Amino acid sequence: MSFDDGLDRGGRFLGREDIEAVSSPTAALFANGPGELWGWCRPLAREMSFRGWNIHLHLLRCPFATGREREVALSMEGIDVVTGPSDPIGSFGKLFNDRCDVVIQLGGDLMFGRAMAAFHRIPLACYSYGYKKGLDRCDLKATAFDGMARSMGKSVQVVGDLVSDGLRMDPEAPTPWRDGGGKRVLLFPGSRPWIRDVARGYLSEMVPPLVDRLNLQVASMLSPFSRQEEVESWRNAGLNPFTGATGAALADADLAVTQPGTNTLELLDRAVPSIVAIPFDFLRSIPLSGIKGWLFSLPGGSSLKEKVLRRAARKRGFVAWPNRLAEEEIMPELVGDISPVQLADAVANILTEEGKLSKQRVRLEKLRGEVDSPSSVFCDLIERLV
């Protein structure tokens, strides 16, 4: 099987001879979902490229993928070759034909990284926010915070959050905000289109009464992977969609309303006060992988899925990353049968009490600590490994 679907940055197909002729060190990066690709792979690939590395990105299949990962990856700075996503057999064939000096797993099942590293007898590094099966077989294990490292076993290197480097890559303009207009509320409806579809209807009920009560601006932070027709649907709903740089939108935000996920770490990095909301109306739209995903796709499966998720929610700990790291509630979490009006009341309550905003901001700044360049720290460790 030839390495015949790799593309260089100019769109030219590369074969095995092209790849083997490269004299600079080459890293194989593995990513799957949009969060890992945009938040981790983007800043790491740029840093490694600055240091003279060639970057081969292998996209793995992901139940949360948008279908635009390959298109976006080809436009990212520092990435020389993109392959996938393919079925598992196709993925194995491509990685076995890719001669590299190190494998760096940023997302997806570690069996792919372990297989490639073993086949080519090269080191395997993994960056993760938590424990993954097979992590103990990696030559380098890295994460963002001490609290994450404690759940990942021994010899885990804390290098900082790659997301913070991604935010620093963002241009300062354009922004979704206009001059004046009172407080600025940024909505994060999620990186997955299934959930955003539900969120759009929910937020279109929440936002108008909130704007009527308070002098404020509202913007909806959509994923850079969103398609134009989706952006138009958010605009038609009066929710001011924004697909530009997250860093630009966060710079002047007074409050964020978000679902849990990597974006809560972006909010932590910029110390933006936030409310984390999980209305149970969204539960039917949460995609699950593996056997559970197949079971819940059967007739009657959506009702069973909601019952299972409700039971899990009742037993939950904290869902927002800052709260999990601090082991206390810094960002208020609203989980349950929350109506749009109830969420609007919660937003109004915190916005009208400046002390609550200030207190949360200070606590986030303390938790965040000093921010260096996680990509650079991680690259130093990778280069020592090689």
N, C-alpha and C positions, 0 to 999 in steps of 0.2 A: 504494500500500500504506500503510495507516495504522499508526500506532504504538499498536496497540490492545491489546497484551497487557502493557503496563507496569502495575505495581501500586505504589500508594503504601504507606506503612507501615501504613495502616489497612486495606489490602486493596482499596481503591477503584481501579477501572480509570481510567487517564489517557489521554486522547487528545492529539492535536497541539495543540489550543487551550489545554489546561491547561499543557502544557510551555512553549509560547511565551509564556504570560502570566507566567511566573516572572521576577522582576527580578534575583534574585541570580545570580552566576556559576554555571555548571553544568559539571561535569566528567563525562565518560564514562569509566568504568573498565572494562577488559576483564580477565576472569579465566576460567580453565577448571577446573583440577583442585582438589581439596579443600585441598592444601597452600598454593597461592597465595591461594585465597579466605580461608582462616582465618588464615594466618600473615602475609600482606601486605595484602590488601584490608581486612580488619577494622580494624587500627589506622590505616591511611591514611584510610579513609572517616570514621572518628570524628574524626580531627584536622582534616580538611577541613571537616567539618560544623560543628565548633566555630568555624571561621573564617568561616562564613557561606556555604559552598558548598552547592549542591544536587548530589547524587550519583546518577547514573544508571549502574547496573551492567549490563553486557552479559555474560551467561554464554555462553561458547563451548563447543562440544562437545569432549569429552576422552575418550580411551580409558581413562583411569584414574578417571573420574568414578564416584561412588557412586549417583547418581540422586537424592540428597537436597540437592544444591547449591542449588537454587532455594529450597527450604524453609528451609534454614539462612540463606541470604542475606537473605530477607525478615525474619528475626528480628534481623539485625545492626544495631547502632547506627550512625546517620548515613546509611544508604542510603535514598534516597527512591523510586527506581524500579528494578525488576528486570525484565529481558527475557531470553528464552532459557532453556536452550539450544535452538537450532534447527539445521536443516540449513544448509549454507553459503549457499544462495540466500535462505532466510528471514532469516539473520543479516545479510546485506548489506542487505536491504530495511529491516530495523529500524534499523540504524545510519544509513542514509541519511536516514531520517525523524526522527532525533533531533537537534535543534538544541542544540549544546553549545559551550562556549568553549575546551575543551582535551580531548584524548584521552590517557588514561594506560593504557598496556598493561602489565598485571601477569602475564599468562599467555596462552598460545595463540599461534597463528600471527600474525606481525606484518603479514601482508597485510590483515587486518581493520582494524587501527589505521591503517595507511598509507592504506587506501581511504577511511576515514571522515574522516581529517584532510585528505586531498586534496579530497574532495567538498565539505566545508564550509569549506575554506581556513582551518583552525585548527591550532595547534601540536600536535605529537605527542611525548609523553614516554614513556620505557620504563624500567622497573625490572627488572633481571634478575641472575641469579647468573653468567651467562656469555654468550658470543657467540650471537646469533641472526641468521639471515638477514634482511637488511633493516635491521639496527640502525644502519648508517651514514646512513640516511634520516631518523632521528629528530632532532628539535630539541633534545631533552634525553635523555641516557643516564645512568642512575644505577645504582649497585650498592652492595654492603655492605662489601667489604673491598678493600684495595689489590691483594691477590693475584688477586681476581676481575677487577678493572679491567684488569690487564695482558693478559688474554686477550680483551678486548672492543674493542680498537682505541683510537683517539685520542679525546680530549675526553670521557672518562667521569668523572662526578662520584661520588666515594665519600661516601655519606651515612650509612652505618651500616646495620645489619641491622634491617629492619622487624619481624622475628620478635621481637626484644627488646622492642619496644613492645607487641606482642601478649601477651607473657608478663606485662608490667606491668599489662595490663588484667585479668588473671585474678584472681578472688577468692582469698583465702588459705585458705578452707575451703569445702566439706569436703575432707578428704584421704583417701587410701586406707590410711593408717597408723594403727595402734593404739599406745597408750603401751607402752613396753618392747618386748620381742620381738626384741632384738638388731639386727644390721645390716639395712638396708633396700635391697632390690634391685628396681629398676623395669625392667620388660620393655617394649620398644617393638617390637611385631610388624609394624608397617607401617601405612600409611594406606590400602592397597588391599585390599578384601575377599578377592580371590583369594589373595593371599599370606597374609593372616591365617588363612584356613582351613587352609592347610598348616602355618603356624606353631603353631596351637593343638595339633595332634597331636604335633608335635615337642617343644614346650615341656612338654606334659603328661608326656612321658617324662623330660625334663631336671630339672624342678623337684622332684618327690618325693625322689629320692636326694640332691639338694642340701640340702633342708630337713632330711632325716634326719641329714646329716653336720654341719650348722652350725646355730647358733641365729640364725635370720634370718626376716624377713618378705619376701614376694614379692607384687608387684602388677603387673598388666598394663595398660598405658596404651593404651586403645582410642581410636580416632578419635571425635570428637564427631559424626561422620556415621554411626556404627555404628547398626544397627537393634537393637531390643530383643531379638529372638530370637537375634541373634548374641551379645549380652551374656550372655544366659542360658546359651548353649552354653559360654562361657568360664567362667562361674560353676560350671556342672556339672562342668567339667574340673578344678576346684579351683585356678584360676589367678587368682582375686581381681581380676576386671575392674574398671577405673575409667574412666569417661567424663567425669569432671569436668575442672577446670582443670589444664592441664599444669603451670603455675607452682606450684600447690599441691602437686602430687605431687613435683615436683623439689626443693622446699624442704628436705626432710629425707631425700632419697635418698642412700645411701652409694655406690651403684654402679648404672649402667644397662647393660643388655644390649640392643643395638639393631641394626637394619638401617641401611644408609646412607640418607641423605636429609636433608631440612630439619631433622628432629629432632636431628641431630648438631650443628646450629647452636644449637638450643635448649639442648642440653647444654653447649655451649661458653659460651653466655651465662650460665648458672648455674654453670659450672665443676664439673660433676658428672663424676667419673671414669667411664669407660665402656669396654666391650668391643664392637667392631663385628663381627657375625657374618653370613656369607653361606654357609650350608650349600648344597651343590649340589642337595640334595633340593628346594630352593625354585625352581630354575631353570625348571622346566616351568610354573610359575604366574606368571611375570613376563609381563604383557601388553605387546605391542609394537604400535605404530601403523604405518599406511601399508602399503606393499607387503610388507614383512617380516611384519607381522601377518597379512595375507591368506595369504601363502605358508605360514606355519607353522600356519594353521588347516586346511589340507588334510590328507587321510589320510596318516599317517606324518610329518606336519609337526612334531609335538611332539618326536620323537626327533632330527630334524634341528635343531630349535631348541636342544635341549640341547647338541648337539655344537658348534654355533656359539657359544653362550654360554660353554661350557667353554673353548673356544679363546680367546675374548676375555678370560676371567678370567685365563688364564695370562699374557697380555700386559699385564695391567692395571697402572696405577699405584695410588696411594692412592685409596680409595673414600670415606672419611669426610672431610667438609669440613674439620675442624680439621687433619687430617693433610695435606690438599692445600694448605691455606693456609700451614702451617708448613714444608711440603716435607720433613717427617720424621714418623715414627710417634709420635704422642702417645697416641692411643687405639689399643690393640692391635687388629689386624685379623685375623680368622680366616676364611679363604676356602678352600673345598674340600669334600672328603668328610668333614665333621665330624659325628660322632655326637652325640646328646644327652648321652651320658655324657662325651664329650670336652669339650663346652662346659661342662658342670657342673664338670669338673676345672679348667678355666681360670678360671671364676668363683670357685671355692673358693680357688684359688692367690692371686688378687689380694686377696680379702677377708681372708685370714689374714695378709697382710703389709701392715701399716698404712703402711709406708714407700712402697710402690707407689701406694697411694691418694693419699697426701699429695703425692708428686712429680708425679703426673698433674694433680692439682688446681692446684698452683702453676703448672705449664706452661700450663694452660688459662686461668688468670687473666691470665697475661702476654700470651698470644696475643689474648685478648679485648680488653684495653686498657680505656680509659675509655669508659663507655657513656652517651651523651646521649639525645636523642630523635630517632631517624632519621626518623620521620614528620614532625616539625616541620622538620627540615633539608630534607627532600625537598619539603615544601609551600612553603617559602621560595623554592626554585628554580622550582617550578611557577608561583608567583604572579609572579615576575619574568619568566618566559617569556611569560605571558599579557599 
